[in-house]
Amino acid sequence: MEKKTVLLLGATGLVGGHILNHLLENETYERVIALTRSALPGTEAFSKLDARIIDFGRPDEWRDQVAADQTICALGTTIKKAGSREAFRQVDYEYPLMVARAALNAGSSHFLLVSAMGADANSPLFYNRVKGELEAAILTLGFPRVSIFRPSLLLGDRREFRPGEAVGQVLGRWLRLAIPRQYQPIHARTVAAAMVRIAVEDPPGNRVLASAAIAERGAD
C-alpha cells in the first residue's frame, strides 16, 4: 500500500486530538502535518509528525505548507470562547475554507470535515447556519472526495470546561435508552475512528455521515 501524507487541522481539540492519535498509529500514513494555533504537548517522540504553529489569519505564512494527499479538518470553537459571532465565524468558516482551497491547489484529493448535527446553510440558528455554509462551500471547491461528519453531542474530556455540554453529557448517559440512536451522545474517539477509517478507505465521491452512521463506522 502506498504511504500517504495527511494534513490535520484542529489537533489540539477534542475530536482532533483523537484523530491525531489514530493517524500516528496508522501505518497508512508516513507523514502527518498538523497545523495548530498552539503547541501540541507530548508528541515529540513521533518522527512522522510535522507539527507547525501558525496564524491562520496570515495565509501567506502557511499556504506553501499544506501539500498532502488528504486533509482532515476538526477546527472549531464556540461563540463564548471566540468572543463574538464574527470571531466564531472566522474560526469555524473562514479558516477551514482558506485551508481547503490551499490544500486542493496543493494536490489534496480528499477533504474530511467535522461538522455538526443540524448543520444547514438555511438554519435560523447561527451555529448550525455557519456549519452548513461551510459544508456547502467545501462541496463547491472541486475535491474528488469529500466526507462530512455530523456528530451529535460529543462526549470526552476537553481542555476547557463547557457547562452546557457537561450537563448534556450526564443527561445523555441517563436517557440513552430513551433517545433515538441518531440523537444519542457520541464519544469523540468514536468520531475520530470513523473519520480515519474512511480516510484510509478513501472512497470516491462525496458523502455525509450522520451521528448513527458515524457510530457504526467508528465502532471497535
PAMARGU-124193 format. One record per residue: y, x negated, z of N, C-alpha, C in turn. Coordinates in steps of 0.2 Angstrom, whole numbers, plus 2048, in hexadecimal, padded with zeros to 3 digits. Atoms other than C-alpha are relative to their C-alpha. Layout:
BEGIN
YXZYXZYXZ;...
This chain:
BEGIN
7FA7FC8008008008008067FC800;7FA8038018117FA7FB804801806;7FC7FF7FA81C7F680A8078027FE;7FA7FD80182C7FF80C8067FE805;7FA8007FC83E7FD813803806801;7FD7FA7FF84580B81C8077FF804;7FA8007FC85780E822800806805;8007FB7FB859818832807800803;7FA7FF7FC8698208397FE804806;8017FC7F986A82684B7FA7FE804;8068037FC85D81A853801800807;7FF8007F986681B863800807803;8007F97FD86482E8657F9802802;8067FD7FE85683986B7FA8007FB;80580080584D83C85B7FF7F97FD;80080680385282C8537FD7FA804;8048067FC84B8218617F98017FF;8077FF80183A82985F7FE7FE7F8;80180280783C82784C7FF7F87FF;80080880084081484E7F97FE803;8078027FD8308128597FB8017FB;8057FF80582581A84C8017FB7FA;80080480682C81083E7FE7F9802;8028077FE82A7FF8477F97FF801;8078017FF81880384B7FC8027F9;8047FE80681480A8398007FA7FB;80180580580D7FD82D8038017F9;7FE7FE80781480681E8077FC7FF;7FA8038018257FE8228017F9802;7FF8077FF8297EC8218077FE803;7F98017FE83B7EE825804806802;7FD7FA7FE8457FA82F8087FE802;7F98018008587FA82D803806805;7FE7FB7FB86080383C8087FF800;7F980080087380783A802804806;7FE7FD7FA87A80B84B8077FF802;7F98017FE88B80D8548007FD807;8018037FA8848058647F97FC800;8068048008777F88687F9803802;8077FE7FF8647FB8687FD7FC805;8038057FA85D7F48797F98007FF;80880080084B7EE87A7FD7FF7F9;8038008078487EB8678007F97FD;80080780284A7D88667F97FE7FD;8078038028377D58647FE8037FA;8027FD8068367DF8548037FC7FA;7FD8048058387D38468028047F9;7FE7FC8078387E1838806804801;7FA7FC7FE8477E98418067FC7FE;7F98028028587E6839805804803;7FB7FB7FC8647EE8468077FD7FE;7F98028018767EE841805805803;7FB7FC7FD8857F584B8058017FB;7FB7FF8058917FD83F805805802;7FC7FB8008A080883E8008047FA;8027FC80689B8168338078037FC;7FA7FE8038AD81A8308037FB7FB;7FE8058048AF80A8277FB7FE7FB;8068018058A380B8188007FA7FC;8008078038A97FB8107FD7FB804;8038057FC8A27F281E7F8800800;8077FF8008907F981C7FD8037FA;8037FD80688E80080B7FB7FC7FC;8058048038857F18057FA7FE804;8058027FC8797F18137FB806801;8047FA7FF8708018107FA8007FA;8058008058637FC8027F9801804;8077FE7FD8528048077FD8057FB;8047FB80484480E7FF801807803;7FF7F97FD84781D80B8067FF805;7FB7FF7FB8558238177FE805804;8017FB7FB85282C827806801804;7FA7FF7FC86183482F7FF805806;8007FC7FA86183A8418067FF804;7FA8017FD873837844803807802;7FD7FA7FE87C84484E803800807;7FD8007FA88684985D801807802;7FE7F97FE88E858866807800800;7F97FF80089F85F8668037FD806;7FD8037FA8A185B8788007F8800;80080780089C8498768057FD7FB;7FB8028058A6847866807801802;7FA7FE7FD8B584F86E8048057FC;7FD7FB8048BA85B8607FB8027FA;8047FE8058B38658528017FB7FA;7FF8048058BB8598467FC7F9801;8048067FF8B384A84E7F88017FF;8077FE8008A285384F7FE8007F8;8017FF8078A385783C8007F97FD;8008068028A78458397F97FC801;8068037FF89783F8417FA8037FD;8067FC80288B84D83C8008027F9;8007FF80789184F82A8037FA7FC;7FD80580589D8428237FC7F9800;8048067FF89383382A7FA8007FC;8068008048828388248018017F9;8007FF80788883D8138037FA7FD;7FD80680389282D8107FA7FB800;8068058008828238157FB8027FA;8057FE80587782E80A8027FE7F9;7FD80280688282B7FB7FF7F97FE;8018078008828197FE7F87FE7FF;80780280086F8188017FD8027F9;8037FE80686B8227F18037FB7FA;7FE8058058768167E77FD7F9801;8038067FF86D8087EF7F88007FF;80780080285C80E7E97FB804805;8047FB7FC85681A7F77FD8067FC;8037FA80484A8277F07FE806804;8027FA7FC8468327FF805800806;7FB7FF7FA85383980C7FD805805;8037FC7FB84C84081C805801805;7FB7FE7FC85884A8277FE804806;8007FC7FA858850839805805800;7FB7FB8008618618387FF804806;8007FC7FA8608708437FE8077FE;8027F9802858881844806804800;7FA7FC80186588D83E8057FD7FB;7FB80380586D8818328028057FA;7FE7FB80687788C8258077FE7FF;7F980180288688781B805806801;7FC7FA7FF88C89981D800803807;8007FD7F988989B830807800803;7FA8007FD8978A183A8007FB806;8008057FA8928958488017F97FD;7FE80680389A8848457FB7FB800;80580580088C87984A7FB8017FB;8057FE80587F88283F8037FF7F9;7FD80180688C8828318017F97FD;7FF80780288F8708317F97FD7FE;80780380287C86C8317FE8037F9;8027FD80687A8788238047FD7FA;7FC8038058888708197FE7F97FE;80380780188085F81B7FA8017FC;8077FF80486F8658158028027F9;7FF7FE80687786D8068037FA7FC;7FD80680388285D8027FA7FB7FE;8068058028728528037FC8027FA;8057FD80586885D7F88047FF7F9;7FC80180687685B7EA8007F97FE;7FF8078028768487EA7FB7FE7FB;8048028058678467DF7FA7FB802;8068037FE85A83E7EA7F98037FD;8077FD80384883F7E27FC804806;8047FD7FA8428447F4805802805;7FC7FF7FA84B84D8027FB804805;8047FC7FB842853812805801806;7FC7FE7FB84C85D81E7FC803806;8047FD7FA846861830805804804;7FC7FC7FC84D86F83A7FC802807;8047FE7F984686E84C804805804;7FD7FC7FC84A87A8598027FC806;7FE8047FA84F87586B7FC7FA801;80380680084B86386D7FE7FE808;8028027FA84185D87C8007F8800;8008077FF84284B8838067FD804;7FB8037FC84D83F88D8057FD7FC;7FA80380385E83C8878047FB804;7FB8057FD86A82E88B805804804;7FB7FC7FD87783B88F7FD806802;8027F97FE87584B8998038057FD;7FD7FA80487785B8907FE806804;8027FB7FC87786989D7FC8067FD;8027FB8048748778907F97FF7FE;80780280286586E8897FB800805;8048017FA85E86A89A7FD807802;8027F97FE85E87D89F7FB8037FB;8047FE80585788188E7F97FD800;8068038008498758907FB803805;8047FD7FA84387C8A17FE8077FE;8027F980284488E89B7FB8007FA;80580080583B88988B7F97FF802;8078017FE82C8828947FD806804;8027FA7FC82B89289F7FE8057FB;8007FA80582D89E8907FC7FE7FA;8038028078238948837FB8057FE;8057FB8028158A18838038067FD;7FD7FA8028218AF8808057FF7FA;7FB80280682C8A68727FC7FF7FA;8048028068268A68608007F97FF;80180780182089585B8067FD7FC;7FA80380482F89384F8067FF804;7FA8017FC83B89485D7FF7FC807;8028047FA83288A86A8037F9800;7FE8067FF83987A8717FB7FB7FD;80580580383286A8688037F9802;7FF8077FE83185886E8037FC7FB;7FD80580583C84B8667FB7FC7FC;80580580282D8408647FC8047FA;8047FC80582484E85A8048007FA;7FB80080683385084E7FF7F97FD;80080780383383D84C7F97FE7FC;80780180382083C8487FF8047FA;8007FC80782284A83B8047FD7FB;7FB8038058308418337FD7FA7FD;8038068028278308327FA8027FC;8067FF80481783882C8028027F9;7FE7FD80782084181D8037FA7FD;7FD80680382A83181A7FA7FB7FD;8068048038198278187FD8047FA;8037FC80681283580D8048007FA;7FB8008058228358037FE8057FA;8027FB80581E8457FA8068017FB;7FA7FF8058298497EA803807802;7FC7F97FF8368577EA803800807;7FC7FE7FA84085F7F87FC805804;8037FB7FC83A868807804801807;7FD7FF7FA8418708177FA802805;8057FF7FB836870827803804806;7FE7FD7FA83987D8347FC7FD806;8028037FA8358798467F8801801;8077FF7FF8238818467FC7FB7FB;80380580581F8768368017F9802;7FF8067FE82686783E7FB7FE806;8058007FB81B86A84D7F97FE7FE;80680280380C86A8427FF7F97FD;80080680381085B8398017FA805;7FF8057FB8158518487FA800806;8068007FB8058558527FC7FA800;8058067FF7FA8478587F98027FC;
